Amino acid sequence: MKTILVTGAAGFIGSHLCAKLLEDGFQVIGVDNLFLGDLKNIEPLRKYEFFHWRFMNVYCLDYYFDFLDKYNIDTVFHLAANSDISLSNAEIEHKNTFLTTYNILEYCRKKGIKEILFSSSGAVYGETTGYIPETYGPLLPISHYAATKLASEAYICAYASMYDIKSWILRFPNVVGGHATHGAIFDFINRIRENPKVLDVLGDGTQKKPYLYIKDLIGAIDFIWKNASENVNLYNIAGMGETTVAEIAESVIKEMKTDTIINYKGGDRGWKGDVPQYRCDTKKLFDLGWKPQYDSFNSVINAIKDIINETET
């Protein structure tokens, strides 16, 4: 039985990924420092005999070697990071996003682990126009988060070359669905529950990005891992189309059946470091043979329904 270490296991994406790996018959070691993760996300996973959970700060990994060394780890799925850019600062990103990657790479080197899959982000492209392929450059990130994701990519490439660690670097879009811990949909639903009369929205509502339903993302991760076989495999992941913040806000109000008025705060972005318009070219991934089930708008609708249902129970 293959053993997989998942960092960020209690997070939004990590918990869904753990469930998929367990369903496929892998032994899964899940770790998380709960900076954004939530224990309720992994509660359903405890029914699996081969799921092992540990609170762990990956940025000080040496402290936890005794726990990890109990298992013969074959592959690392490294998702641990500060994924909420609105909470970002240099110290948080250095610790939670970059040092987690460095320490995981060092652990792989020391223990002879030869596979790592890394969750990067389309934010590494910075402010761009058009559909951006993986070969685009130079990459000029505009946030601490994006900068440390890009630095992590560089370190992974170096370790792949120096120590023959096969690597998958996946640049995620905006991913949405159940188990969310933050994000526009999650925030809008909670704000409307607090005040159904007015919803304050950062920016002018025209911010437009590709959104991907969590089930499609997990399918893409699994597909790329099993079908891309270079020493370093770099892929954009996204569905089809983009969705504006205004469309998200209006859809949340419609699904919640309220008469909420939207109050746009103005400006072309939600916060400093936010990329207001983003598109990525997915030809390389589509040519590999993967296609999403849902386009961007329907991914948003699915996610709204998931989060409303989860938070009502």
N, C-alpha and C positions, 0 to 999 in steps of 0.2 A: 504493500500500500504506500503510495507516494504521500509525503508529508509536506504541507505548505504552511509557511508563516505569513499571516496577513497582519500588517501594521495598519492602525486606524480601523480596527475591526468593529468597533462599536459606533462608527460614524454612519452617515447616510449611505454612501456607496459601499463601504466596507462590510456592513452587515448584510446587504444583499449579495455581495460577492461571496462571503462565507457560506451563506445558505446554498448558493449554486455549487460551490466546491464540495460541500458536504453531501448534497444530493447526488453528485457525480461519483461519490465513493472515496474521496480523499480524506486523509486525516488533516485537520486544520488547527493550527495554533494561532489564536486571535489575541492581539495585544492592542492596548489603547491607553492614553493618559487622560481621557475623558475631558480634554480641553473643549472639544465640541461634541464628542461622542456621547451617547446616552445608553445606559445599561439596559433600558427597556428594549433597545434595538436588538440586543443579542439574547434576550430572555428566551425567545422561541428556539434558539439554537442549542440550548442546554439539553434538549431531548436526544441529541445525537451523541452516541457513545464516543465518537472520535473527534469531538470538539473540545478544545482545552483553552481556557480563558485566563488572562492575567492582566491586571493593571500594570502599565509599564510606561515610563518616560523613555522613549527611544533615543532622545538626545543625550541620555547618560546610560547607554546600553550596558556598559561593563558591569553595572550593579546587578544586572539580571541574568548574567551568563549561566548561573547554576540552574535557573529554570529552563532556559532555552536548550542547554546542553543535554537535557534529558531526552531530547528528541533528535532524530536523524533527519534534519530538514533538507529537502531537495530543492525547493523553490521558494523565493520570497515575492509576495505581492505587496509592494511598498506603497501604501496610500496615506500614511500618516503625514499630516501637514496642517497648517492653519488655512482652511479652505474658505474662510469668510474674510474677503478682502477688505470689507468695511471696518473690521477690527484690527487691521494690519498695522504693524510698525516694524522698524528695523530689528529690534530685539526679538520680538515674537517670531518673525520669519527666520532669522538666523538660527534660533533654537528649534522651533517646531517644524520648519520646512527644510532648511539646509542641513543642520546637524543631524537630524534624523536620517537623511540620506547618506551622509558621510559615515555615520556609525553603522548603518546597515551594510554598506559596502565593505567596511572594514571587517565586520562580522563574517560576511560572505568570504572574504579573502582568507581570514584566519581559519575558518571552519571548512573551507573547500566547497562551499555552496556555489553551484555553477549556473544558476538561473535567477534573474531578477526582472520583475515586471514593475514599471514605475508609472504612476499616474501624474502626468504633467498637465499642461493647460494651454489652450489657445492664447492665453494672456501673454505668453512669451513673445508673440509677434509684435506687441505694442500697438500703436495706432496705425492702421493700414487701410487700404481701399481694395476692393475687388476680392476675389476668392483666392486665398493664400495657400500655396502648396507647401509641403514639408521642406522643400529646397529653398524657400524664400530667405533672403538675407540682405543686409545685416539685421539681426534681431535686436530691437531697442525697446526693452520692457519699460513701462512707466509706473510700476508699483514695486514695493519691496517683495510682495508675494511672487510676482512674475519673475523678478530678478533671481530669487532663490530657486525657483523652479528651473530656470535656465541654467543656473550654476550647477544644480543637481544633475541635469541632463549631461553637462560637460563632464562631470566626475564619473557618471555612469559609463560614458563612452570611453574614458581613460581606463577605468577598471576593466571594461570589456576587452580592451586591447592588451593591457598589461598582464591580466590574470585569467584571461579566457573565460570570463563570466558572460554567458549569453544573456542579452538584454532586450527587453521590449519597452520602448518609450512611447507612451500613448498620450497625445495631446487632446484632453477632454474639452467638450463644449460646456454650456450651462446644462447641467443634468438635473432633472426634476422627477419627483415621485414620492411615494410613501417613505417614512422613516426620516424625512427631512428634519434638519436641526436649525436651518437658517435659509435665507434666500427670499426673493421677492414674493413668491406665492405664499410661503410659510408666514412671512411678516404681514402681508396684506390680510390674510385670514385672521390672524391674531389681533391685528389693529381694528378690524371691523367688529370683531367680537367685543372689544373694549369700548369702541365708539362707532355704532352702526350709522351715525349721521354723516360723518366726514372721514375720508381716507386721505391722509397726507402722503404724497408720492414725491420722492426726490427726483430732480430733473424735470424735463418738460414732457416726458412720456414718449418721446420719439426714439429713445435708445432702442436699438434693434440687434438681437443676437440669435444664434441658432440654439434651440432647446431640444434636448434628447431625453426621452422617457427612460427611466432607470432600467427597465427590463431590456430595452434595446441596447443600452450601454453594456450591461452584463453579458449579453449575447455577443457584442462586438469584442469585448475583452477576451472571452473564451475562444472566439473564432481566431483572433489574431495570434493568441498564444499557441494555438494548435496548428496554425497554417503558415505563419511567417517564420522563416528558418535561418535568416542571416545572423551573424554574430551580434549586430546591433540592428534592431527593427524599429523604425520610427514611423508612426502613423498618426495623422489627424483622425479624430472620430467626430462625426456629426450626422444628423439626419438630413432632411430636405427642408429648405426654407428657413426663414427667421421670423421672430415674433417681437413686437414692440412692447415696451413696458405698459403703454396705454391699453393694448389688447389684453395683457395679463390682468391689469386692474379691473377692466370692464368685465372680463370673464369670471373673475373671482366674485364680483358683485352679483352677476347673473346667477352663478351656481349657488350662492348663499341666499339668493332671493331677498335682497335688501334694496332700499332706495338710496344707498350711500352716494354722496356727492364726492367726486374726486377733486382734490386740491393739489395741483401740481406746483411744486416749490420753485421751479424755474431752473434755467441753466441746461447745458447739453449733456450733463452726466450726473450720476447720483452722488459721487464723492471724488475727491482727488485720488488719482490712480485708477479710476474706473475707465474702461474702454467702452465708449458709448455705441460704437458700431463695430461688429466683428463678423467676418465670414471666413470659412476655411474650405479649401479644396479637398474633397474626399475621393477623388478619382483613384488614387493609389489603393485605398481600402476597398472601394467598390470593385476595382479590377481584381483584387484578391478573392472576391466572391461574396462579400458581406453586404447586405442591404438592411436598413431599418424597417420595422413594421409601421412606425408612426412618423408623420412629418412633425415639424416644429410646433405648429399650433395645436395639433391633437395630442402631442406630448404634454403640452401645458394643461389642456383640458383634463387629461387623465390624472395628472399630478394634483390638480385642484380637487378633484373628486376623492383621490386617495387621502390627501391631507385632511380634508373636511371630515371624512369618515373616521380616520384614526383619532383625531382630536375630539370627536364627539363621544367616543367610547371611553 
